[in-house]
Amino acid sequence: MSELGLLLQVFLAFVRVGALAFGGAYAAIPLVEQEVVVRSGWMTYAEFMDLLALDEITPGPILINSATFVGMQIAGIPGAIAATLGCILVPCIVAITLLLIFRKYKDTPVVKTIVLSLKCMALALIASTMIKLGVQAVAPDAPSVNMAYAAYVAVVMCAAFYLINQKRIKPLYVMLGCGVVNLVAHLLVL
């Protein structure tokens, strides 16, 4: 593969991460892992864990640091630039667009519901990442995430959304309940 082709792959991988990274860097870590370890095979899980440790001690935004470090490892300085630009392109466009829309419609019930739902989803992603990284730290040879786990996460997410929006249960209680369900599911599987 040509160097330009590799740079394009790196750029597009981080465009996907940037486009789906809601809830901040910790919520985006599974997306980076999917692109870098699972989908492309550019890094092993051990290398990815080392990258996360390096991200934590390096000043600056974790997601951008991750993109830069991965790009640098894969294709040097041009790879670091491609990954970083890919990571920030979609969020910059979306943020500017949403800011303009939010300023106009921020007091409507629909927008308030959307914002609450996004907060809950971000928390679920962060909790999932924390549990997954904890399992990987304790049992590095544990199998990677499969489709059954992805379906389980989708069911829990939909149930949480339903409980908050239809049954009007307070988000804190739903989040705590999701955490207990996830902990029990992980204990039963391991």
PyMOL commands that place a pseudoatom at each C-alpha (Angstrom):
pseudoatom trace, name=CA, resn=MET, resi=1, chain=A, elem=C, hetatm=0, pos=[0.000, 0.000, 0.000]
pseudoatom trace, name=CA, resn=SER, resi=2, chain=A, elem=C, hetatm=0, pos=[1.280, 3.467, -0.831]
pseudoatom trace, name=CA, resn=GLU, resi=3, chain=A, elem=C, hetatm=0, pos=[2.093, 6.003, 1.830]
pseudoatom trace, name=CA, resn=LEU, resi=4, chain=A, elem=C, hetatm=0, pos=[-0.724, 8.233, 0.584]
pseudoatom trace, name=CA, resn=GLY, resi=5, chain=A, elem=C, hetatm=0, pos=[-3.170, 5.306, 0.839]
pseudoatom trace, name=CA, resn=LEU, resi=6, chain=A, elem=C, hetatm=0, pos=[-2.076, 4.604, 4.401]
pseudoatom trace, name=CA, resn=LEU, resi=7, chain=A, elem=C, hetatm=0, pos=[-2.441, 8.276, 5.340]
pseudoatom trace, name=CA, resn=LEU, resi=8, chain=A, elem=C, hetatm=0, pos=[-5.941, 8.276, 3.843]
pseudoatom trace, name=CA, resn=GLN, resi=9, chain=A, elem=C, hetatm=0, pos=[-6.850, 5.164, 5.868]
pseudoatom trace, name=CA, resn=VAL, resi=10, chain=A, elem=C, hetatm=0, pos=[-5.545, 6.784, 9.065]
pseudoatom trace, name=CA, resn=PHE, resi=11, chain=A, elem=C, hetatm=0, pos=[-7.421, 9.992, 8.292]
pseudoatom trace, name=CA, resn=LEU, resi=12, chain=A, elem=C, hetatm=0, pos=[-10.699, 8.172, 7.578]
pseudoatom trace, name=CA, resn=ALA, resi=13, chain=A, elem=C, hetatm=0, pos=[-10.369, 5.955, 10.664]
pseudoatom trace, name=CA, resn=PHE, resi=14, chain=A, elem=C, hetatm=0, pos=[-10.163, 9.028, 12.860]
pseudoatom trace, name=CA, resn=VAL, resi=15, chain=A, elem=C, hetatm=0, pos=[-12.902, 10.818, 10.927]
pseudoatom trace, name=CA, resn=ARG, resi=16, chain=A, elem=C, hetatm=0, pos=[-15.125, 7.889, 11.969]
pseudoatom trace, name=CA, resn=VAL, resi=17, chain=A, elem=C, hetatm=0, pos=[-13.945, 8.194, 15.572]
pseudoatom trace, name=CA, resn=GLY, resi=18, chain=A, elem=C, hetatm=0, pos=[-14.448, 11.950, 15.581]
pseudoatom trace, name=CA, resn=ALA, resi=19, chain=A, elem=C, hetatm=0, pos=[-17.886, 11.634, 14.015]
pseudoatom trace, name=CA, resn=LEU, resi=20, chain=A, elem=C, hetatm=0, pos=[-19.094, 9.156, 16.650]
pseudoatom trace, name=CA, resn=ALA, resi=21, chain=A, elem=C, hetatm=0, pos=[-17.264, 10.466, 19.733]
pseudoatom trace, name=CA, resn=PHE, resi=22, chain=A, elem=C, hetatm=0, pos=[-20.048, 11.786, 21.937]
pseudoatom trace, name=CA, resn=GLY, resi=23, chain=A, elem=C, hetatm=0, pos=[-19.449, 12.309, 25.631]
pseudoatom trace, name=CA, resn=GLY, resi=24, chain=A, elem=C, hetatm=0, pos=[-15.787, 13.230, 25.583]
pseudoatom trace, name=CA, resn=ALA, resi=25, chain=A, elem=C, hetatm=0, pos=[-12.552, 11.336, 25.302]
pseudoatom trace, name=CA, resn=TYR, resi=26, chain=A, elem=C, hetatm=0, pos=[-13.278, 8.570, 27.784]
pseudoatom trace, name=CA, resn=ALA, resi=27, chain=A, elem=C, hetatm=0, pos=[-16.493, 7.731, 25.987]
pseudoatom trace, name=CA, resn=ALA, resi=28, chain=A, elem=C, hetatm=0, pos=[-14.575, 7.668, 22.667]
pseudoatom trace, name=CA, resn=ILE, resi=29, chain=A, elem=C, hetatm=0, pos=[-11.880, 5.235, 23.809]
pseudoatom trace, name=CA, resn=PRO, resi=30, chain=A, elem=C, hetatm=0, pos=[-13.901, 2.182, 22.662]
pseudoatom trace, name=CA, resn=LEU, resi=31, chain=A, elem=C, hetatm=0, pos=[-14.217, 3.790, 19.232]
pseudoatom trace, name=CA, resn=VAL, resi=32, chain=A, elem=C, hetatm=0, pos=[-10.471, 4.343, 18.968]
pseudoatom trace, name=CA, resn=GLU, resi=33, chain=A, elem=C, hetatm=0, pos=[-9.907, 0.774, 20.126]
pseudoatom trace, name=CA, resn=GLN, resi=34, chain=A, elem=C, hetatm=0, pos=[-12.310, -0.520, 17.479]
pseudoatom trace, name=CA, resn=GLU, resi=35, chain=A, elem=C, hetatm=0, pos=[-10.521, 1.360, 14.684]
pseudoatom trace, name=CA, resn=VAL, resi=36, chain=A, elem=C, hetatm=0, pos=[-6.946, 0.824, 15.819]
pseudoatom trace, name=CA, resn=VAL, resi=37, chain=A, elem=C, hetatm=0, pos=[-6.971, -2.676, 17.320]
pseudoatom trace, name=CA, resn=VAL, resi=38, chain=A, elem=C, hetatm=0, pos=[-9.982, -4.551, 15.981]
pseudoatom trace, name=CA, resn=ARG, resi=39, chain=A, elem=C, hetatm=0, pos=[-10.694, -3.101, 12.543]
pseudoatom trace, name=CA, resn=SER, resi=40, chain=A, elem=C, hetatm=0, pos=[-7.244, -2.221, 11.201]
pseudoatom trace, name=CA, resn=GLY, resi=41, chain=A, elem=C, hetatm=0, pos=[-4.913, -4.263, 13.404]
pseudoatom trace, name=CA, resn=TRP, resi=42, chain=A, elem=C, hetatm=0, pos=[-2.465, -1.372, 13.603]
pseudoatom trace, name=CA, resn=MET, resi=43, chain=A, elem=C, hetatm=0, pos=[-1.919, -2.042, 17.322]
pseudoatom trace, name=CA, resn=THR, resi=44, chain=A, elem=C, hetatm=0, pos=[-2.299, -4.904, 19.783]
pseudoatom trace, name=CA, resn=TYR, resi=45, chain=A, elem=C, hetatm=0, pos=[-4.392, -4.595, 22.951]
pseudoatom trace, name=CA, resn=ALA, resi=46, chain=A, elem=C, hetatm=0, pos=[-1.190, -4.307, 24.979]
pseudoatom trace, name=CA, resn=GLU, resi=47, chain=A, elem=C, hetatm=0, pos=[0.075, -1.470, 22.782]
pseudoatom trace, name=CA, resn=PHE, resi=48, chain=A, elem=C, hetatm=0, pos=[-3.320, 0.203, 23.029]
pseudoatom trace, name=CA, resn=MET, resi=49, chain=A, elem=C, hetatm=0, pos=[-3.251, 0.010, 26.835]
pseudoatom trace, name=CA, resn=ASP, resi=50, chain=A, elem=C, hetatm=0, pos=[0.240, 1.550, 26.786]
pseudoatom trace, name=CA, resn=LEU, resi=51, chain=A, elem=C, hetatm=0, pos=[-1.114, 4.301, 24.546]
pseudoatom trace, name=CA, resn=LEU, resi=52, chain=A, elem=C, hetatm=0, pos=[-3.897, 5.031, 27.038]
pseudoatom trace, name=CA, resn=ALA, resi=53, chain=A, elem=C, hetatm=0, pos=[-1.382, 5.249, 29.865]
pseudoatom trace, name=CA, resn=LEU, resi=54, chain=A, elem=C, hetatm=0, pos=[0.704, 7.663, 27.813]
pseudoatom trace, name=CA, resn=ASP, resi=55, chain=A, elem=C, hetatm=0, pos=[-2.409, 9.699, 26.982]
pseudoatom trace, name=CA, resn=GLU, resi=56, chain=A, elem=C, hetatm=0, pos=[-3.203, 10.063, 30.669]
pseudoatom trace, name=CA, resn=ILE, resi=57, chain=A, elem=C, hetatm=0, pos=[0.172, 11.538, 31.570]
pseudoatom trace, name=CA, resn=THR, resi=58, chain=A, elem=C, hetatm=0, pos=[0.451, 13.774, 28.509]
pseudoatom trace, name=CA, resn=PRO, resi=59, chain=A, elem=C, hetatm=0, pos=[-1.064, 17.261, 28.759]
pseudoatom trace, name=CA, resn=GLY, resi=60, chain=A, elem=C, hetatm=0, pos=[-3.918, 17.996, 26.405]
pseudoatom trace, name=CA, resn=PRO, resi=61, chain=A, elem=C, hetatm=0, pos=[-7.124, 16.376, 25.212]
pseudoatom trace, name=CA, resn=ILE, resi=62, chain=A, elem=C, hetatm=0, pos=[-6.912, 12.589, 25.459]
pseudoatom trace, name=CA, resn=LEU, resi=63, chain=A, elem=C, hetatm=0, pos=[-8.706, 11.856, 22.182]
pseudoatom trace, name=CA, resn=ILE, resi=64, chain=A, elem=C, hetatm=0, pos=[-6.484, 14.198, 20.190]
pseudoatom trace, name=CA, resn=ASN, resi=65, chain=A, elem=C, hetatm=0, pos=[-3.397, 12.811, 21.929]
pseudoatom trace, name=CA, resn=SER, resi=66, chain=A, elem=C, hetatm=0, pos=[-4.555, 9.291, 21.034]
pseudoatom trace, name=CA, resn=ALA, resi=67, chain=A, elem=C, hetatm=0, pos=[-5.060, 10.233, 17.414]
pseudoatom trace, name=CA, resn=THR, resi=68, chain=A, elem=C, hetatm=0, pos=[-1.683, 11.926, 17.242]
pseudoatom trace, name=CA, resn=PHE, resi=69, chain=A, elem=C, hetatm=0, pos=[0.178, 9.052, 18.913]
pseudoatom trace, name=CA, resn=VAL, resi=70, chain=A, elem=C, hetatm=0, pos=[-1.502, 6.384, 16.782]
pseudoatom trace, name=CA, resn=GLY, resi=71, chain=A, elem=C, hetatm=0, pos=[-0.897, 8.341, 13.595]
pseudoatom trace, name=CA, resn=MET, resi=72, chain=A, elem=C, hetatm=0, pos=[2.741, 8.865, 14.572]
pseudoatom trace, name=CA, resn=GLN, resi=73, chain=A, elem=C, hetatm=0, pos=[3.238, 5.163, 15.256]
pseudoatom trace, name=CA, resn=ILE, resi=74, chain=A, elem=C, hetatm=0, pos=[1.623, 4.130, 11.985]
pseudoatom trace, name=CA, resn=ALA, resi=75, chain=A, elem=C, hetatm=0, pos=[2.982, 6.701, 9.525]
pseudoatom trace, name=CA, resn=GLY, resi=76, chain=A, elem=C, hetatm=0, pos=[5.298, 9.133, 11.305]
pseudoatom trace, name=CA, resn=ILE, resi=77, chain=A, elem=C, hetatm=0, pos=[4.645, 12.874, 11.368]
pseudoatom trace, name=CA, resn=PRO, resi=78, chain=A, elem=C, hetatm=0, pos=[2.352, 12.841, 8.295]
pseudoatom trace, name=CA, resn=GLY, resi=79, chain=A, elem=C, hetatm=0, pos=[0.313, 10.099, 10.007]
pseudoatom trace, name=CA, resn=ALA, resi=80, chain=A, elem=C, hetatm=0, pos=[0.079, 12.151, 13.204]
pseudoatom trace, name=CA, resn=ILE, resi=81, chain=A, elem=C, hetatm=0, pos=[-1.196, 15.131, 11.226]
pseudoatom trace, name=CA, resn=ALA, resi=82, chain=A, elem=C, hetatm=0, pos=[-3.685, 13.013, 9.241]
pseudoatom trace, name=CA, resn=ALA, resi=83, chain=A, elem=C, hetatm=0, pos=[-5.065, 11.315, 12.369]
pseudoatom trace, name=CA, resn=THR, resi=84, chain=A, elem=C, hetatm=0, pos=[-5.348, 14.575, 14.308]
pseudoatom trace, name=CA, resn=LEU, resi=85, chain=A, elem=C, hetatm=0, pos=[-7.089, 16.407, 11.472]
pseudoatom trace, name=CA, resn=GLY, resi=86, chain=A, elem=C, hetatm=0, pos=[-9.418, 13.447, 10.930]
pseudoatom trace, name=CA, resn=CYS, resi=87, chain=A, elem=C, hetatm=0, pos=[-10.246, 13.382, 14.621]
pseudoatom trace, name=CA, resn=ILE, resi=88, chain=A, elem=C, hetatm=0, pos=[-11.228, 17.066, 14.811]
pseudoatom trace, name=CA, resn=LEU, resi=89, chain=A, elem=C, hetatm=0, pos=[-12.812, 17.667, 11.389]
pseudoatom trace, name=CA, resn=VAL, resi=90, chain=A, elem=C, hetatm=0, pos=[-16.343, 16.354, 11.976]
pseudoatom trace, name=CA, resn=PRO, resi=91, chain=A, elem=C, hetatm=0, pos=[-16.612, 17.540, 15.608]
pseudoatom trace, name=CA, resn=CYS, resi=92, chain=A, elem=C, hetatm=0, pos=[-15.681, 21.084, 14.575]
pseudoatom trace, name=CA, resn=ILE, resi=93, chain=A, elem=C, hetatm=0, pos=[-18.310, 21.148, 11.836]
pseudoatom trace, name=CA, resn=VAL, resi=94, chain=A, elem=C, hetatm=0, pos=[-20.948, 19.554, 14.060]
pseudoatom trace, name=CA, resn=ALA, resi=95, chain=A, elem=C, hetatm=0, pos=[-20.146, 21.801, 17.044]
pseudoatom trace, name=CA, resn=ILE, resi=96, chain=A, elem=C, hetatm=0, pos=[-20.502, 24.991, 15.047]
pseudoatom trace, name=CA, resn=THR, resi=97, chain=A, elem=C, hetatm=0, pos=[-23.743, 23.795, 13.467]
pseudoatom trace, name=CA, resn=LEU, resi=98, chain=A, elem=C, hetatm=0, pos=[-25.226, 22.602, 16.764]
pseudoatom trace, name=CA, resn=LEU, resi=99, chain=A, elem=C, hetatm=0, pos=[-24.243, 25.792, 18.556]
pseudoatom trace, name=CA, resn=LEU, resi=100, chain=A, elem=C, hetatm=0, pos=[-26.171, 27.824, 16.019]
pseudoatom trace, name=CA, resn=ILE, resi=101, chain=A, elem=C, hetatm=0, pos=[-29.210, 25.532, 16.333]
pseudoatom trace, name=CA, resn=PHE, resi=102, chain=A, elem=C, hetatm=0, pos=[-28.968, 25.266, 20.134]
pseudoatom trace, name=CA, resn=ARG, resi=103, chain=A, elem=C, hetatm=0, pos=[-28.914, 29.039, 20.573]
pseudoatom trace, name=CA, resn=LYS, resi=104, chain=A, elem=C, hetatm=0, pos=[-32.215, 29.251, 18.752]
pseudoatom trace, name=CA, resn=TYR, resi=105, chain=A, elem=C, hetatm=0, pos=[-34.046, 26.224, 20.240]
pseudoatom trace, name=CA, resn=LYS, resi=106, chain=A, elem=C, hetatm=0, pos=[-32.420, 25.591, 23.647]
pseudoatom trace, name=CA, resn=ASP, resi=107, chain=A, elem=C, hetatm=0, pos=[-35.611, 26.071, 25.672]
pseudoatom trace, name=CA, resn=THR, resi=108, chain=A, elem=C, hetatm=0, pos=[-37.787, 23.628, 23.719]
pseudoatom trace, name=CA, resn=PRO, resi=109, chain=A, elem=C, hetatm=0, pos=[-38.766, 20.305, 25.367]
pseudoatom trace, name=CA, resn=VAL, resi=110, chain=A, elem=C, hetatm=0, pos=[-37.367, 18.261, 22.467]
pseudoatom trace, name=CA, resn=VAL, resi=111, chain=A, elem=C, hetatm=0, pos=[-33.901, 19.786, 22.784]
pseudoatom trace, name=CA, resn=LYS, resi=112, chain=A, elem=C, hetatm=0, pos=[-33.946, 19.344, 26.567]
pseudoatom trace, name=CA, resn=THR, resi=113, chain=A, elem=C, hetatm=0, pos=[-34.837, 15.642, 26.106]
pseudoatom trace, name=CA, resn=ILE, resi=114, chain=A, elem=C, hetatm=0, pos=[-32.086, 15.163, 23.529]
pseudoatom trace, name=CA, resn=VAL, resi=115, chain=A, elem=C, hetatm=0, pos=[-29.492, 16.744, 25.820]
pseudoatom trace, name=CA, resn=LEU, resi=116, chain=A, elem=C, hetatm=0, pos=[-30.564, 14.558, 28.748]
pseudoatom trace, name=CA, resn=SER, resi=117, chain=A, elem=C, hetatm=0, pos=[-30.421, 11.427, 26.570]
pseudoatom trace, name=CA, resn=LEU, resi=118, chain=A, elem=C, hetatm=0, pos=[-26.940, 12.316, 25.318]
pseudoatom trace, name=CA, resn=LYS, resi=119, chain=A, elem=C, hetatm=0, pos=[-25.739, 12.737, 28.894]
pseudoatom trace, name=CA, resn=CYS, resi=120, chain=A, elem=C, hetatm=0, pos=[-27.048, 9.283, 29.803]
pseudoatom trace, name=CA, resn=MET, resi=121, chain=A, elem=C, hetatm=0, pos=[-25.472, 7.656, 26.756]
pseudoatom trace, name=CA, resn=ALA, resi=122, chain=A, elem=C, hetatm=0, pos=[-22.131, 9.311, 27.484]
pseudoatom trace, name=CA, resn=LEU, resi=123, chain=A, elem=C, hetatm=0, pos=[-22.202, 7.993, 31.041]
pseudoatom trace, name=CA, resn=ALA, resi=124, chain=A, elem=C, hetatm=0, pos=[-23.007, 4.489, 29.800]
pseudoatom trace, name=CA, resn=LEU, resi=125, chain=A, elem=C, hetatm=0, pos=[-20.043, 4.618, 27.376]
pseudoatom trace, name=CA, resn=ILE, resi=126, chain=A, elem=C, hetatm=0, pos=[-17.715, 5.826, 30.114]
pseudoatom trace, name=CA, resn=ALA, resi=127, chain=A, elem=C, hetatm=0, pos=[-18.875, 3.078, 32.488]
pseudoatom trace, name=CA, resn=SER, resi=128, chain=A, elem=C, hetatm=0, pos=[-18.469, 0.480, 29.749]
pseudoatom trace, name=CA, resn=THR, resi=129, chain=A, elem=C, hetatm=0, pos=[-14.942, 1.691, 29.055]
pseudoatom trace, name=CA, resn=MET, resi=130, chain=A, elem=C, hetatm=0, pos=[-14.048, 1.641, 32.743]
pseudoatom trace, name=CA, resn=ILE, resi=131, chain=A, elem=C, hetatm=0, pos=[-15.258, -1.935, 33.131]
pseudoatom trace, name=CA, resn=LYS, resi=132, chain=A, elem=C, hetatm=0, pos=[-13.606, -3.100, 29.921]
pseudoatom trace, name=CA, resn=LEU, resi=133, chain=A, elem=C, hetatm=0, pos=[-10.268, -1.496, 30.796]
pseudoatom trace, name=CA, resn=GLY, resi=134, chain=A, elem=C, hetatm=0, pos=[-10.514, -2.945, 34.291]
pseudoatom trace, name=CA, resn=VAL, resi=135, chain=A, elem=C, hetatm=0, pos=[-11.082, -6.424, 32.882]
pseudoatom trace, name=CA, resn=GLN, resi=136, chain=A, elem=C, hetatm=0, pos=[-8.195, -5.980, 30.423]
pseudoatom trace, name=CA, resn=ALA, resi=137, chain=A, elem=C, hetatm=0, pos=[-5.904, -4.776, 33.229]
pseudoatom trace, name=CA, resn=VAL, resi=138, chain=A, elem=C, hetatm=0, pos=[-6.773, -7.719, 35.486]
pseudoatom trace, name=CA, resn=ALA, resi=139, chain=A, elem=C, hetatm=0, pos=[-7.119, -10.361, 32.754]
pseudoatom trace, name=CA, resn=PRO, resi=140, chain=A, elem=C, hetatm=0, pos=[-5.167, -9.217, 29.661]
pseudoatom trace, name=CA, resn=ASP, resi=141, chain=A, elem=C, hetatm=0, pos=[-5.862, -12.491, 27.849]
pseudoatom trace, name=CA, resn=ALA, resi=142, chain=A, elem=C, hetatm=0, pos=[-9.647, -12.100, 28.117]
pseudoatom trace, name=CA, resn=PRO, resi=143, chain=A, elem=C, hetatm=0, pos=[-11.456, -12.362, 24.769]
pseudoatom trace, name=CA, resn=SER, resi=144, chain=A, elem=C, hetatm=0, pos=[-12.380, -9.193, 22.925]
pseudoatom trace, name=CA, resn=VAL, resi=145, chain=A, elem=C, hetatm=0, pos=[-15.907, -7.824, 22.613]
pseudoatom trace, name=CA, resn=ASN, resi=146, chain=A, elem=C, hetatm=0, pos=[-18.219, -9.831, 20.366]
pseudoatom trace, name=CA, resn=MET, resi=147, chain=A, elem=C, hetatm=0, pos=[-21.580, -9.207, 18.741]
pseudoatom trace, name=CA, resn=ALA, resi=148, chain=A, elem=C, hetatm=0, pos=[-23.487, -10.730, 21.671]
pseudoatom trace, name=CA, resn=TYR, resi=149, chain=A, elem=C, hetatm=0, pos=[-21.932, -8.152, 23.985]
pseudoatom trace, name=CA, resn=ALA, resi=150, chain=A, elem=C, hetatm=0, pos=[-22.763, -5.371, 21.530]
pseudoatom trace, name=CA, resn=ALA, resi=151, chain=A, elem=C, hetatm=0, pos=[-26.394, -6.548, 21.465]
pseudoatom trace, name=CA, resn=TYR, resi=152, chain=A, elem=C, hetatm=0, pos=[-26.450, -6.654, 25.278]
pseudoatom trace, name=CA, resn=VAL, resi=153, chain=A, elem=C, hetatm=0, pos=[-25.170, -3.059, 25.445]
pseudoatom trace, name=CA, resn=ALA, resi=154, chain=A, elem=C, hetatm=0, pos=[-27.818, -1.952, 22.931]
pseudoatom trace, name=CA, resn=VAL, resi=155, chain=A, elem=C, hetatm=0, pos=[-30.604, -3.585, 24.978]
pseudoatom trace, name=CA, resn=VAL, resi=156, chain=A, elem=C, hetatm=0, pos=[-29.395, -1.976, 28.212]
pseudoatom trace, name=CA, resn=MET, resi=157, chain=A, elem=C, hetatm=0, pos=[-29.109, 1.403, 26.496]
pseudoatom trace, name=CA, resn=CYS, resi=158, chain=A, elem=C, hetatm=0, pos=[-32.631, 1.158, 25.057]
pseudoatom trace, name=CA, resn=ALA, resi=159, chain=A, elem=C, hetatm=0, pos=[-34.020, 0.069, 28.425]
pseudoatom trace, name=CA, resn=ALA, resi=160, chain=A, elem=C, hetatm=0, pos=[-32.331, 3.016, 30.129]
pseudoatom trace, name=CA, resn=PHE, resi=161, chain=A, elem=C, hetatm=0, pos=[-33.676, 5.412, 27.520]
pseudoatom trace, name=CA, resn=TYR, resi=162, chain=A, elem=C, hetatm=0, pos=[-37.191, 3.986, 27.978]
pseudoatom trace, name=CA, resn=LEU, resi=163, chain=A, elem=C, hetatm=0, pos=[-37.062, 4.186, 31.781]
pseudoatom trace, name=CA, resn=ILE, resi=164, chain=A, elem=C, hetatm=0, pos=[-35.871, 7.789, 31.749]
pseudoatom trace, name=CA, resn=ASN, resi=165, chain=A, elem=C, hetatm=0, pos=[-38.074, 9.150, 28.985]
pseudoatom trace, name=CA, resn=GLN, resi=166, chain=A, elem=C, hetatm=0, pos=[-41.271, 7.101, 29.316]
pseudoatom trace, name=CA, resn=LYS, resi=167, chain=A, elem=C, hetatm=0, pos=[-41.393, 6.034, 32.964]
pseudoatom trace, name=CA, resn=ARG, resi=168, chain=A, elem=C, hetatm=0, pos=[-39.786, 9.286, 34.182]
pseudoatom trace, name=CA, resn=ILE, resi=169, chain=A, elem=C, hetatm=0, pos=[-37.383, 7.504, 36.507]
pseudoatom trace, name=CA, resn=LYS, resi=170, chain=A, elem=C, hetatm=0, pos=[-34.559, 9.786, 37.602]
pseudoatom trace, name=CA, resn=PRO, resi=171, chain=A, elem=C, hetatm=0, pos=[-31.416, 9.338, 35.453]
pseudoatom trace, name=CA, resn=LEU, resi=172, chain=A, elem=C, hetatm=0, pos=[-29.230, 8.761, 38.504]
pseudoatom trace, name=CA, resn=TYR, resi=173, chain=A, elem=C, hetatm=0, pos=[-31.280, 5.710, 39.534]
pseudoatom trace, name=CA, resn=VAL, resi=174, chain=A, elem=C, hetatm=0, pos=[-31.292, 4.351, 35.981]
pseudoatom trace, name=CA, resn=MET, resi=175, chain=A, elem=C, hetatm=0, pos=[-27.514, 4.824, 35.707]
pseudoatom trace, name=CA, resn=LEU, resi=176, chain=A, elem=C, hetatm=0, pos=[-26.927, 3.065, 39.006]
pseudoatom trace, name=CA, resn=GLY, resi=177, chain=A, elem=C, hetatm=0, pos=[-29.226, 0.257, 37.903]
pseudoatom trace, name=CA, resn=CYS, resi=178, chain=A, elem=C, hetatm=0, pos=[-27.379, -0.076, 34.596]
pseudoatom trace, name=CA, resn=GLY, resi=179, chain=A, elem=C, hetatm=0, pos=[-24.113, -0.252, 36.483]
pseudoatom trace, name=CA, resn=VAL, resi=180, chain=A, elem=C, hetatm=0, pos=[-25.411, -3.065, 38.691]
pseudoatom trace, name=CA, resn=VAL, resi=181, chain=A, elem=C, hetatm=0, pos=[-26.806, -4.965, 35.676]
pseudoatom trace, name=CA, resn=ASN, resi=182, chain=A, elem=C, hetatm=0, pos=[-23.494, -4.563, 33.832]
pseudoatom trace, name=CA, resn=LEU, resi=183, chain=A, elem=C, hetatm=0, pos=[-21.467, -5.663, 36.848]
pseudoatom trace, name=CA, resn=VAL, resi=184, chain=A, elem=C, hetatm=0, pos=[-23.613, -8.771, 37.334]
pseudoatom trace, name=CA, resn=ALA, resi=185, chain=A, elem=C, hetatm=0, pos=[-23.437, -9.596, 33.615]
pseudoatom trace, name=CA, resn=HIS, resi=186, chain=A, elem=C, hetatm=0, pos=[-19.655, -9.289, 33.624]
pseudoatom trace, name=CA, resn=LEU, resi=187, chain=A, elem=C, hetatm=0, pos=[-19.300, -11.388, 36.762]
pseudoatom trace, name=CA, resn=LEU, resi=188, chain=A, elem=C, hetatm=0, pos=[-21.481, -14.118, 35.289]
pseudoatom trace, name=CA, resn=VAL, resi=189, chain=A, elem=C, hetatm=0, pos=[-19.556, -14.144, 31.983]
pseudoatom trace, name=CA, resn=LEU, resi=190, chain=A, elem=C, hetatm=0, pos=[-16.084, -14.126, 33.550]
for i in range(1, 190): cmd.bond("trace and resi %d" % i, "trace and resi %d" % (i + 1))
show_as sticks, trace
zoom trace
